[in-house]
């Protein structure tokens, strides 16, 4: 789910010329993924080093010149850090202030007190869905991770039982529901009706979130047991006397989390309604609704209002911000290396090979749309690349379809773009490091959840295709 520049254009992504023959490309990719997993799981090599070695090896094995493979990895690393890295840094600072000020305590205590234990996973799914509607997955995750961890710690429930529903809500919105940027690109490229696609997308998202979130989390929690990470530890968690302690109000804390959500949602709505507008309000929202700016404003809000509500002085705020960054250094390097691996795969042209192989098939249009997006997603590790590329490939087909069928094609592409997140996806490593799981545990929880979202989304689209 790597964050990429958002492009609102109807032009398909130009295909990349394959670096070698199909057999060599696919063999290099499969062997490379296997080597990375073995290095990490059997030889205990650090994921950052394993990803760097594996990515460059895949590039060379696929036919890229060594210098080009290294450059490709560096480009992907840099692009990922420019987007995701800044967001993770801002998010870590925001989350630490939320915890140290007592704001996270206030939110968590309210959620735990007003929700039955059996209802907490459903509450987390709803929160994840609302946060994820206008946001890229990475932004929503860094905002929600303090709440996920503290709810699991305070409620005594399994971390997986609490985290999976929130992750499912974020991920489904990322792939299926406009005005989220991914689906919106497909809507624009294929010429789909935005309102109809939004209505069908929401109707489809609800059962998909329920199945892949609260329902699947029951099974996932039995498969994987992992301790709650020692992150965002508060005075209450350490058993200190917090009687009479000042804490931000529940409204204050929630407003801080929802501020970037509101800014990004407003930008998405304006872009969807009138993308060509030159009105001053659009220019303002384009700026303040940019993920980095929106999350930066949330951080400023936290520095002022969380600190005031929690009785923190300037020195305490400075210390909190400083302490927030060292724990995420390893996360940033691993996520950046995942982005580098993804870019190497893209530059080898494997996505073009896959697209060419299936574009001439006689399968159902909806099934082909899902299949193209899923293959490109598995090969490149990017939901956005899969969405944009699949939409570009199938744009000529969409021109011959009725309006409802085009909307279903958009949702099929979105579902396919979420299939089988693994070691070439920066989002895989972000979730793994935040939750403290092993590679195997992450494959059994996060990866299976993504597959469940993708396949159930496809089934839902195929069912709707019978009646629409």
Order of alpha helices (4+ residues) and beta strands (2+ residues): alpha-alpha-alpha-alpha-alpha-alpha-alpha-alpha-alpha-alpha-alpha-alpha-alpha-alpha-alpha-alpha-alpha-alpha-alpha-alpha-alpha-alpha-alpha-alpha
